[in-house]
């Protein structure tokens, strides 16, 4: 019942020691697969709110094998870049056609994903972005430990009840135990032969 109340997380240290933990990756969409059209000799961008320290994984695909420039900036640097001032990019690749990238934001807030087209004609780009979380999950043996403990306890109770019973002695066994032992007078303690009604020493009745 203690494990039920506290949750199986209290067994996590035990799971770690015994190797009952499995590693996994959880991908959560931040930007679903989106089609963007980038004008010729221009750029377009897409914004996403990200959390500091939470890894993100993205995919950029340009149609027909052509190339574009791809840049990632936080809000402050994006504003500086659009104003023509020096800025810092979190990620930069001036010529990509199919690009899978990963980075970890260093601040909370909006990040801008910029797609730059240096050619005259427009280009279509497909973009997606997921947050990445690494997890460690206890094995099913640990997750259902509370039920397993209760089952083992129930089995112990059954075994205890089954083997703990003592068989009462029958009247024949009881008679066998007392048979052959001479009775004693209730008053003086003198041995009285079986069947005698009076004590041979004090003469008192034994009934």
HELIX and SHEET records of a PDB file:
HELIX    1   1 UNK A    2  UNK A    6  1                                   5    
HELIX    2   2 UNK A    8  UNK A   11  5                                   4    
HELIX    3   3 UNK A   12  UNK A   18  1                                   7    
HELIX    4   4 UNK A   63  UNK A   65  5                                   3    
HELIX    5   5 UNK A   75  UNK A   82  1                                   8    
HELIX    6   6 UNK A  140  UNK A  143  1                                   4    
HELIX    7   7 UNK A  145  UNK A  163  1                                  19    
HELIX    8   8 UNK A  171  UNK A  178  1                                   8    
SHEET    1   A 4 UNK A  21  UNK A  38  0                                        
SHEET    2   A 4 UNK A 123  UNK A 138 -1                                        
SHEET    3   A 4 UNK A  55  UNK A  62 -1                                        
SHEET    4   A 4 UNK A  98  UNK A 104 -1                                        
SHEET    1   B 4 UNK A  42  UNK A  50  0                                        
SHEET    2   B 4 UNK A 109  UNK A 117 -1                                        
SHEET    3   B 4 UNK A  68  UNK A  74 -1                                        
SHEET    4   B 4 UNK A  91  UNK A  96 -1                                        
SHEET    1   C 2 UNK A 183  UNK A 184  0                                        
SHEET    2   C 2 UNK A 191  UNK A 192 -1                                        
END                                                                             
